[in-house]
Amino acid sequence: MAYFLDIDGTLIDFGDSPARTQLAARHRRLLQRLRRRTGGAVAIVSGRSIADIDRIFRTSAWPAAGQHGAERRDARGRHSRLSKFNPGLARVRAHLAAAVSRHPGLLLEDKGYSIALHYRRAPRLAAYAHRLVRAQLPLLGASYCVQRGKRLVELNPAGRDKGAAVLAFMRETPFLGRTPVFVGDDLTDEYGFETVNALGGVSVKVGRGATAAVMRVRDVRSVWDWLARGGALPSGTATRSARR
């Protein structure tokens, strides 16, 4: 099997600030064992930037897709990225930063190609955050889209998603010819679930909510319990998803 793992809400519980997220040493060791056992067929597929993924995992050796596939590093360490930045991003950043300065409960995360507005510390501002981010689309044109997530709303390059990232990995060694397993928790992970389902793989949803995933585990702890048992096809802590 080949494993594709989200971070937030999947390997790590949500905290107040994405910048302070850490991965426990015992969990890094567990994933290293999984990588050795699979011949390296483990990739991190996240909305975070690859630089932030490397900070969390304390290595730049992992295959990774960042910013929902806007940037990707294959198993040989080769990087692929969008060819250029949208010139409207600078104005969008300025508008969102000004709004955050007026609403301290909001948090702006500038990832490079994508920009996320978090309202995890101020859930009452959810509707305002969504309206504010949607209002920025005319500055970016058709090359960008709005992506909803858990307690955040994000502007992402259109046509880049976690499913496309998984497909790119599956064309390369050491992923080629394996059965893909995608584990995620959020709306952005649904692209990965649908892609893996189409490839005859196993999609695993963490937590509650409507989903295309065929399996479900309760929480982050359940993910680590499953991986500690070797990452075999989910059983025990996993149940068949009822798509709700």
C-alpha angles and dihedrals in degrees: 000000000000118000127216114185133189118211116211113062090003109058097007131034117240117267136186094270131027090212092064096051114128134182117221116246092237090057093050088052091049092053091047089056090050090051092051092048092051096042091249098312095140121106133178112227111188147150087236121094118263089245089058092045089054090050091054096044094037092226139083093206099088123101104244144172115206135190090023092302100318086120129025138181117200128212091271092055096253115147128216122185142163108289096235144002122255107251091222093065094085092057091045091052091050093050093048093044090053091052092049090052088058094046110044092188091069123084125203118209115192108196098173105251094029136039125208129196111205123201097175090120093046110033090168087071094058097108092045092050092052093048091047095051094044088052089062095061096089088062091057104037128205093326091078136055138188116253122193121212142161106311092337143080121207144193110223136174108268116248094026115107142140093264092058089049091053091050091053092052092047090061091059138065132290089026097046114111095010131116108256121229116192121191121189144134111207142070091262089059092061088081088058093046092052093048094048091047090054089051092053093252135129122271117196123194118203112215133346132324141085111302147164089224117118095212134041136200125192105237148328092290090056090054091055092045089054094047090047088059089058103273095267117163104304117272136144100026092032126078134189108271118245088201094246 
